[in-house]
Amino acid sequence: MIRFLLAYKMAIKSILTNKVRSFLTMLGVVIGVAAVIAAVGLAQGSTKSVTDRIESLGTNLIQITITGRNSNRNVTYDQLVQFAQKHQDDIQAIAPQVSGSVTVKYGTKTRDTSLIGTTEDYSTIRDVNVTSGRFILPIDVDFRQKVALVGTAVVNDIFEGQNPIGKKMKINGNVFTVVGVLQERANGQDQSDDDQVIIPVTVAQRITRNATIRNFALKVTDGNKSETVMNYLNDFLQSIYNDTTSFRVFNSAQLLSTLNSVTSTLMIILGGIATISLIVGGIGIMNIMLVSVTERTKEIGIRKAIGAKRRDILIQFLIEAIVVTGIGGLIGIIIAFVSIKAMTRFNITAIFSIPWAVIAFTISLAIGVIFGLFPAAKASRLNPIEALRYE
């Protein structure tokens, strides 16, 4: 134990003697650890945000996506409404969805936001409520009335907190009347459910230039009937397209499963990037340690002349490498923590993952052992007489 403490003190003394070089040596590890933790935190935060939104939809939501691949046929909203009426004991409501990105303007204030074109049933299906005003009515859809509902992020930005009901705003240059304010769901954050405008689907088709509606949301009366209704829908759409690749029917559970699969792939990619960056940092440490061994050849010779064994020299340089990478790992963790806190201040969802911080720190120590071993072994094998003669 005394031998290890002595080696540790000598390692710290050596690091403090060459502060700038020690910092530059550990810089690769600092950047690698910080980048890994921050990237994983960003990925986990984004995944959690999307997962929470999907789970909030409940188990009785079914999505229909029409790809139209290998077919020139199209299912219409009216056909799906008739299908829903035929299975009204199982299907509560169905609504079309036309989405896109638009620029909204009020006075001199402009903002890019999400657009959803739909019908009155969207409120029931997605549990979307208004805090003031009203939702879309059938007359708005039938007569293509340019009315809009706005989220709180839009209200706070372009209307600067004023009551927007009855005011005129522009969506991609078209004048709309605001008839409702959507209930806040995500504290008014950007790029959330609060950052959107909802307009009648018939108007949205013109603005986005989508003659064909390719997305529909459907709510079943009971979550246990989800699989049954999906089978009905698959048979119905198969009878129209004669090709299963022309459409896709899925529920929230399948969506979560797909999301988890994508997240796992993303984590593997991040792990690969982390490994490469830390290996590069480790090579830098080995290079500097080899230079250090050369510069301290006489010191090694003196230590061996007064009785130090090969094992003592090996431990000294190995501990020095581990201390450098360990301190680099800790600095990297602190930088990642501060970066993630800064992201959250800008409404970017990111999570500081303690398990990943522990993994990154452990890997940084392992890098010290792996890449410090060769220079330490080289130092321990030096002949004391030749080392003392070294100039």
Disulfide bonds with the S-S distance in Angstrom:
none
